Amino acid sequence: MSDREPRLPALVIGGGMISQEVVLPTLFQERRRGRIGDVWLASRRGATIERCRELFPDEAFTGFPTGGDPEESCPDAYLEALDAADEKTLVVVATPDHLHTEMVLAAIDRGLHCIVEKPLCLKVAEAHQIREAAREQGIYVLTDYHKRHDRAIRAAKTRYASGELGEVLCGHAWIEERREMPLRWFARWCGESSPFEYIGVHYADAFHFITGLLPRRVFAFGQKKLLPTLGKDAFDAVEAVVEWANGSVLYIQTSWVLPDGHTALTKQGLQLTCTQGEYWADHKDRNCYFCTQESGFEHYNPNFFKGYEDPDDPGRIEHVGYGYDSILQGIRDVQRIAGETREMSHADALARRRAMLEELAPIRALPGQALVGTAINEAVRLSIDNDGAQIGFDLDLNLRVQ
Ligand SMILES: NC(=O)c1ccc[n+]([C@@H]2O[C@H](COP(=O)([O-])OP(=O)(O)OC[C@H]3O[C@@H](n4cnc5c(N)ncnc54)[C@H](O)[C@@H]3O)[C@@H](O)[C@H]2O)c1
């Protein structure tokens, strides 16, 4: 890598599922390719760090908390890591949704650029706070909305932008997961989230990404029938109807209680009806499956984030797909910002960073765009709490119960 694209040290906060399956493999791969330098991982419990060491026995990384009882809860260990981090460090926030704000603000406060797992945060007021802090300090904060990189979504965006579909009228999205998500993976925090906040928001963001439209009002409904019988005060399913600025309507159906026997963890897709055409895509069934004695029948999505034998080094696995592309976009943007502001005075570097961020704002899930998903998430919660009431938005996407 050149001086214009320096290697970035990386600090991952949160060592759970997405870090183990996507974030860390991506960072280790990019370290081999020269984009990433030292990797640090801060999680709440030492046991999580140990688990990641077992998963990646050949990859060196520094873990926080250090020492002590591996089961002890250390919710502030990430602050120790942030305080010790090199000034070029790229921070990746991969903690439960409701914790993102404090971690992103702590990174911004120390002048560190971030990638944050979707959703940016759960409250519009917090998204505004993050946007303002990032603007003030000239800090890059990208929300990892990886569906923006799925070619099935990029195709819809490209052909919608070309005008051949005409204007969007209505559509529906479905995204539902097997019950292992709230019962096994998110057993500790499923009650703080919901299938809409966790996965439905992908399609709220995808609709905004494809059409450029902002939401006008939302109605939502939720059901708690199965999970409470299994000891979880959490929604089984949540549905939302979103009206957009041009009067079009998207219905988003979500759940996370599909039976264990479902043929993929996530069942998902999107349909759009426009004045001059239709888009329809099954984002689960990519017409590819495996059936083995050990695992039975599985639908296989070759596009998301998969490891394939590296054609140049068949002994190694190369990770590709939209989960990878999304994080790579953040790494490359931050490399470019670091490269262009290298050796500048503090004031010049700040001015250049702000200018670069202004150029990126219309084309990236920086806080201005990530606000859309956060606003719809919060509106869905508020609507359900108000018995399906209509929630409207002002121009800054602040909510109003109507
Ligand atoms: N980009 C995507 O499509 C995608 C996919 C899955 C998850 N996510 C998002 O990623 C985030 C994490 O999800 P996950 O599936 O990995 O959840 P998870 O529960 O498996 O992992 C979260 C981790 O954060 C740790 N943590 C909690 N409090 C912490 C603290 N104070 N300091 C440091 N670590 C702390 C937990 O111990 C856990 O290891 C969520 O925001 C989720 O919505 C995004």
The ligand as an SDF file (V2000), in Angstrom:
LIG
                    3D

 44 48  0  0  0  0  0  0  0  0999 V2000
  -24.4320   -5.9430    8.7700 N   0  0  0  0  0  0  0  0  0  0  0  0
  -25.3550   -6.8480    9.0430 C   0  0  0  0  0  0  0  0  0  0  0  0
  -26.1550   -7.2070    8.2320 O   0  0  0  0  0  0  0  0  0  0  0  0
  -25.4690   -7.4280   10.3900 C   0  0  0  0  0  0  0  0  0  0  0  0
  -25.6930   -8.7940   10.5650 C   0  0  0  0  0  0  0  0  0  0  0  0
  -25.7790   -9.2700   11.8550 C   0  0  0  0  0  0  0  0  0  0  0  0
  -25.6800   -8.3660   12.9110 C   0  0  0  0  0  0  0  0  0  0  0  0
  -25.5300   -7.0510   12.6800 N   0  0  0  0  0  0  0  0  0  0  0  0
  -25.4590   -6.0610   13.7440 C   0  0  0  0  0  0  0  0  0  0  0  0
  -24.2150   -6.2560   14.3880 O   0  0  0  0  0  0  0  0  0  0  0  0
  -24.3320   -5.9220   15.7730 C   0  0  0  0  0  0  0  0  0  0  0  0
  -23.8670   -7.1120   16.5840 C   0  0  0  0  0  0  0  0  0  0  0  0
  -24.6460   -8.2170   16.2450 O   0  0  0  0  0  0  0  0  0  0  0  0
  -24.1690   -9.6880   16.5520 P   0  0  0  0  0  0  0  0  0  0  0  0
  -25.0000  -10.5390   15.6950 O   0  0  0  0  0  0  0  0  0  0  0  0
  -22.7080   -9.8220   16.4310 O   0  0  0  0  0  0  0  0  0  0  0  0
  -24.5940   -9.7650   18.1170 O   0  0  0  0  0  0  0  0  0  0  0  0
  -23.9750  -10.6580   19.2850 P   0  0  0  0  0  0  0  0  0  0  0  0
  -24.8970  -10.5470   20.4430 O   0  0  0  0  0  0  0  0  0  0  0  0
  -23.6230  -12.0080   18.7660 O   0  0  0  0  0  0  0  0  0  0  0  0
  -22.5850   -9.9130   19.6120 O   0  0  0  0  0  0  0  0  0  0  0  0
  -22.5010   -8.6740   20.2630 C   0  0  0  0  0  0  0  0  0  0  0  0
  -21.2230   -8.6630   21.0530 C   0  0  0  0  0  0  0  0  0  0  0  0
  -21.0590   -7.3950   21.6780 O   0  0  0  0  0  0  0  0  0  0  0  0
  -20.5170   -7.6250   22.9590 C   0  0  0  0  0  0  0  0  0  0  0  0
  -20.7500   -6.4930   23.8400 N   0  0  0  0  0  0  0  0  0  0  0  0
  -21.8660   -6.1890   24.5590 C   0  0  0  0  0  0  0  0  0  0  0  0
  -21.6310   -5.0980   25.3290 N   0  0  0  0  0  0  0  0  0  0  0  0
  -20.3720   -4.7160   25.0640 C   0  0  0  0  0  0  0  0  0  0  0  0
  -19.5420   -3.6890   25.5790 C   0  0  0  0  0  0  0  0  0  0  0  0
  -19.9860   -2.8040   26.4990 N   0  0  0  0  0  0  0  0  0  0  0  0
  -18.2640   -3.6020   25.1390 N   0  0  0  0  0  0  0  0  0  0  0  0
  -17.7840   -4.4860   24.2160 C   0  0  0  0  0  0  0  0  0  0  0  0
  -18.5270   -5.4860   23.7210 N   0  0  0  0  0  0  0  0  0  0  0  0
  -19.7950   -5.6020   24.1390 C   0  0  0  0  0  0  0  0  0  0  0  0
  -21.2440   -8.8820   23.4230 C   0  0  0  0  0  0  0  0  0  0  0  0
  -20.5980   -9.4650   24.5320 O   0  0  0  0  0  0  0  0  0  0  0  0
  -21.1820   -9.7180   22.1630 C   0  0  0  0  0  0  0  0  0  0  0  0
  -19.9710  -10.4300   22.0920 O   0  0  0  0  0  0  0  0  0  0  0  0
  -25.7990   -5.5420   15.9780 C   0  0  0  0  0  0  0  0  0  0  0  0
  -25.9240   -4.1570   15.8700 O   0  0  0  0  0  0  0  0  0  0  0  0
  -26.5020   -6.2210   14.8240 C   0  0  0  0  0  0  0  0  0  0  0  0
  -27.7170   -5.5920   14.4760 O   0  0  0  0  0  0  0  0  0  0  0  0
  -25.3660   -6.5820   11.4420 C   0  0  0  0  0  0  0  0  0  0  0  0
  1  2  1  0
  2  3  2  0
  2  4  1  0
  4  5  1  0
  4 44  2  0
  5  6  2  0
  6  7  1  0
  7  8  2  0
  8  9  1  0
  8 44  1  0
  9 10  1  0
  9 42  1  0
 10 11  1  0
 11 12  1  0
 11 40  1  0
 12 13  1  0
 13 14  1  0
 14 15  2  0
 14 16  1  0
 14 17  1  0
 17 18  1  0
 18 19  2  0
 18 20  1  0
 18 21  1  0
 21 22  1  0
 22 23  1  0
 23 24  1  0
 23 38  1  0
 24 25  1  0
 25 26  1  0
 25 36  1  0
 26 27  1  0
 26 35  1  0
 27 28  2  0
 28 29  1  0
 29 30  1  0
 29 35  2  0
 30 31  1  0
 30 32  2  0
 32 33  1  0
 33 34  2  0
 34 35  1  0
 36 37  1  0
 36 38  1  0
 38 39  1  0
 40 41  1  0
 40 42  1  0
 42 43  1  0
M  CHG  2   8   1  16  -1
M  END
$$$$
